Amino acid sequence: MKNLIEKNYKIIVGAALAFMLVVSLLNAWNDSAIFDEVAHIPAAYSYLTQHEIRLNPEHPPLIKDLAALPLLFLHPNFNVANQPFWDGTLPGKWDEGQWAAGRYLLYQAGNNPDLIIFWARVPVVLLSLLFGWFLFIWGKELAGTLAGVIVLILYAFDPNILGHNHFVTTDLGVAAFFTFSFYFYLKFIRYPTWKNVTLAGIFLGLLFLAKFSFLVALPVLGLITILYPLLIHVPDIEKKYIFKLKKFGEYAGKGAIIFAISLIVVWGLYFANTFRMTKETVSQSIENNFPAADTSSIKGVYTNKALHWLNDRAITRPYTEFGIGVAYVFRRVSGGNGAYFLGQVSSSAFRAYFPTVFAIKESIPALFFMLFALILSLIKIISPFWKNIQN
């Protein structure tokens, strides 16, 4: 059986990806717009046509830019001149403009909403196929062709993937770029060549541009960078601790360069999306999100000052919108979101929410494999460190 699969793996991989493509495109055509897409799609189209991030700044632009590419060929009517959702005169909360823009683009401007929604979803579907192929390649590198095929099959037929890979949201995108980024960063850890430094920096930057939850990756990558050169097994040579310290310096220095490259990538995409924004427009965006008049929070006051400092300089202005998005995430986390959970409604967090929802929504085979992989990974990670300590 193993030999048969390995002999015909290209057919199996092609069939799995073809299945994903057909099912995902059918879902993309038949499913109506979900709540977030009403804000994400007009924001995406405005980024590529107006080169301003006035709408939906709380999410970075990468996935939205990809989604908007097919819309450039549709040429939908989206005249932002004198529109209240664009000039900030819309009554109500400042972020209501993104929803009003979505209603205008999809349902009020004489466009075909079905075509716009479908074609905006196609790049996300294609990204999900690239993600599946990448998982196969990584699995094959780690444990052989059979392992790669198993990984792809588990991914391609996962109901959560098929349920979300055709929506214009950041969920599938951030999962893909988390994986891409970790792959190239771990490659740098194993082989710290300048080629791997460059690739790790580029894909870390793309992760930053996929979703602001990239923040959870930074302590993990930082810990790996610090611990690996210190705990790596070194033959019994003279001054091996000096050797480890030199390795630590190499990894710390190259890790800093990776971070610098990632920030250059972030600057490049934000510049492409904001180069028509004037200093005054960006300043209005800052005040909409973190008004100087609100002195109730010391963090908000210093955030306002830092963002205005970035905006005052043309070279750092692209980082202003990036900073607004990052700060927005921290504000939402500290302020809480309304949620319903097991008969209760609250704006504060339920500690059991995510573990419970994860256990309910994830399939039983997937939970089993995750638990098995976690246990096996811990054994693989701890064993060499334990042997090194004993030696």
N, C-alpha and C positions, 0 to 999 in steps of 0.2 A: 504493500500500500504506500509506504513511504517513498519507495523508488518511483512508483507510478506518479505520485504527486510532484516529486522533484523533476521528473522527466517532462511533465506537462504543466509546469507551474505558470508559464506565460499565458496559456489558455485559461487557467483558473483565475489568475490575476485580472486578465482582460474581461472575463465573464463577470467577476465580482464588481469591477468598476463600471462595466456596462449596465449591470443591474442597478447600481446606485444612480447612475446617470438617468436612466429611464424613469425610475420611481421618483427621483428628486425633481425632474422636469415636470412630470405629471402633477406632483404636489405643488410645485411652483405655479403652475397654470390654474389649478383648481381651487387652491386655498385663497380666501379673501385676505385683505391686508390685516395684519395683526396690529395691536395698539402702537407699539414702538415704531413700526414701519411708516406710519403716518408722519412722524417727525423725522425719521432718518432719511427717507427717500428725498424729500425736498431739500433737506440740508445738504445731502450728497450732491445733488444737481447744482445747487447754488455754489458749492465750493469750486466745482470745475468750470462753471460759466461766469461767476462773479468774482472768484478768487478772494472771497471774504468769508470769515467764519463768524457770522452773526447768529446763525441758527444751530442749536444743539451743540454748544461748546463743551458740554460735560463728557463728550466722548471724542477720542482722537479721530483723525480723518481717514486713516488708511483703508479700512473696510468700506467706508462710505464712498471714498474715491473710486475704489474698484467697482462698487455697485453702480456708480453713475456713468461709467464709461460707455455702456451700450446706449444710454439715454442721449448721449451726444449725437448719435445717428438718428434718433427719433425726432429730435428737435421739438420737444413739447413746448407749448405756450407757457412761459413762466416770466411774465413781465413784472419785475419787482419795483418799478418806478411808482412812487406815490402809494405804495402798499403799506398799510399800517403795520403788518407783520414784519416789514423790512426796516422801516424808518423809526420803529420804537414807539409809535403813537397808539398802538393797540391797547384798549382798556384792559385792566386786570394785571396779573403777575407778568413780569418781564419775559418769562420763558413761555408764555402762551403763544408767542409768535411762531414757534416751530410747528405747533399743531395747526394754527391758522394757515400757515404756508402749505402744509400737507393737504389740508382740505381744499385749498385753492388749486394747487397743482393737479390733484387727482380728480376733483369733482366739480370745480367751479370755473375752470379756465377753458373748457371745451376740449380737453384732452381725452384720450382713451385710457381710463385707469387700469384696465386689465393688461394692456400692453406695457404700460409703464411699470406696473408692479412685477410682471413676469420678467421683463428684461433686466430690471434692477436686481432680481434674484439670481439670474443666471451666473454672474461672476462668483457669488457665494457658493453655488453648487459646484462650479469648476474648482474653486479652492478646496472644497471638501474632497473632491476626487484626487487632487494633488496631495492632500493630507493623507488619504488612504494609501496612495502609492508610496509616499515617504515612510509611512509606518511599516509597509512591507519591506522596503529597502533597509530600514534600521533593524527590524527583526531578523532579516536575512544576515546582516553583518554580525549581529550578536550571537545568533544560535543556528544559522543555516536556513536553507530555502524553506523547509517545512515549517519552521517557526515563523518566518515571514508571512507565509500563506495563512497560517492560523491567525496571526495578528490581524491581517487584512480582512479575513472572513468575519472575525468577531466585530471589527469596526464597521464593515459594509452592511451587516445585517442587524446592527444595534438599533433598537427602536428610538432611542434618544437622539442618535445621530440623524437618522432619517426623518425624525420629527422636527429638527431644528436647522438642518443644513440647507434649507431653501428659503430662509427668511433673511431680510436685510437687517440684521442685528450684529452685535459684536461677539456673540457667544461662540459660534463655530470658528470665527477668525482668531479670537484670542487663544482658543484651544490649539489651533494649528500653529500659531506663531510661538506659543509657549514651547511646543514640541520642537519646532525648528531651532529656536534659540537655545534650548537645553542641549540639543544634539551637537550644535557647532561649538557651544561653550565646553561641553565635556570632551569634544575632540581637541580643543585647545588645551584642556587640562592634561590630557594624555600626551599630546604632541604640541608643545608650546612654540610652534614655528610662527613666523610672521604672517604666513598665509592664513593659518588658523586664527591668529589674533584678528586679522582683518575680517574674516568671515564671521567670527563670533561677535565682533563689534557691529557689523551690518545687521545681523539678525537680531541682536539685542535691541538695536534701534527700531527695527520693524516691530518687535514685541511692544516697545514703548508706544508705538503708533497704532497698535491694534486695540488696546483697552487699558484704562488707567489702573486696573487691577494688576498690572505688571509689577506693582510695588511689592507684592508678596514674593516675587522671584528674587529680588535683590538680596535679602538676607541669606537665602539659600545659596545663591551663586557666590556671595561674599564669603560664606562659611567654607564652601568647597575650596575657594582660592586660598584661604588661610590654612586650612587643615591639611590639604593634600601634600604640599611640600614639607610640612613638618612631620607628618605621620607616614610618609612613603618609606618603604623598606629600602635601606641602604646597606650594601655589603660592609663587612667589618673592615673599614679602612681608617687610617689615621685622620683625626680631626673630622669625623663624620658629622658632628654637630655644626661645625663651621660650614661644611658642604650643604647641610640642610638650611642653614641661615641664608646662604647664597641663593639657594633654590627659592626660598621664601621671598627674597628680594626680587628675583626674576619674575615670579608669579605675581607679586604685588604690583610691580612696575608695569608688566604687560596687562594685568587686569585693569589698571588705571587707564591704559591706552585703549583698551576695549570699550571702557565706559565713555571715553572721550570720542571715539568713533561713533558710538551709538548716539551721542548728543549731536554730532554733525549730521547724522541721518535724520534725526528729529527736526533739526533746523531746516534741512533741505525741503522736507515735505511740508512743514508748516509755512515756509516761505512761499512755496508754490501755491498754497491755499490762501495766503493772506496778503500777497504783495500789493493788492489794490486797497487794502485797508489803511486809512490815514491814522495818524496818531490820535486824532480826536475820536474816530470811530472806535478804536481799540480802548481808549480811555472810557468811553461810554460803556463798553462791554465790562470793563473792570468795575465801574460804579454800579452797574446792574447786578453784578454777582457779589461784590464785596464793597458796599458803599462806605465812603469815608465818614459819612454822618453817623454810621452805626458804631458806636464806641462801647457797646455792651460786651464785646469780646476782644481781648487783647490780641488774640491770634488773628482776628479779622482785621484789626488796625494795621498790624505789621504785614499781613498779606497784601493789603491795599497798597502800602508803601513800596513793598518789593516789586509788585506788578507794575506800578507806575514808573519805578526806576528802570525796569526792563523796557517799558514802552518809550521812555524818553530817548533811547538810543536806537537808531535804525537797525544796527547790526544785531541787537538782541531782541528786537520787536517780535520776531516769530516765536520766541520762547514765551512771550506774554500769554498768548492764547493757550499754549501748552501748560503754563503755570496756572492759568484760570481753571483748566480742567482738572489738574491734580488737586488743587485746593478745594474745588467743588466736591470731589470725592470725599476728602477728609471732613468737609462740612456736613455732607449727607450722612456719613457714618456716625459722626458725633450727634447729629440731630435726630437720626432714626427715620425709618420709613413705616408707613402704615402697613400692617400685615394681618391676615386672618390665619389662625392656627388652632386646630382642635377646639373649635367653638369659641375662641377668644379673638378679640380685635385689639391691637395695641400698636403704638408707634415706637415702643422700645423693643429690644431684641428678645426673642425666645431662644434660650440656650439649646433647646432640643430641636429647633426648627430644621436646620440644615441636615443633621444626622438622620432625623426621622424622614424628611422628604427624600433624601438620597437613598435610604434603605427601601422606601416604598416605590420610588420611580425607577430605580436601576433593576435590571433583570437579575434573577437569581444566579444564572451561570456567570454573569459578569461579576457579581459580588464574590462568588466563590473564587474566580480566577484572580481578582484583585487581592483578596485575603492571602491566597497562596503566593502570589508574587511579592506581597509585602513581607511575608515571613521569610521567603527565600532570599529576598534582597537584604534583609537585616542580617541574616546568617552570613551572606557573602561579604557584606560590608564590615561586620564586626570581627569575623575570623582573622583576616590578615592583620588588623590593628592589635588584636589580642596576642597573636603570635609575635608581633613586633615588640609589644610591651614585655612579653616574657623573655625575649632575647636580650 
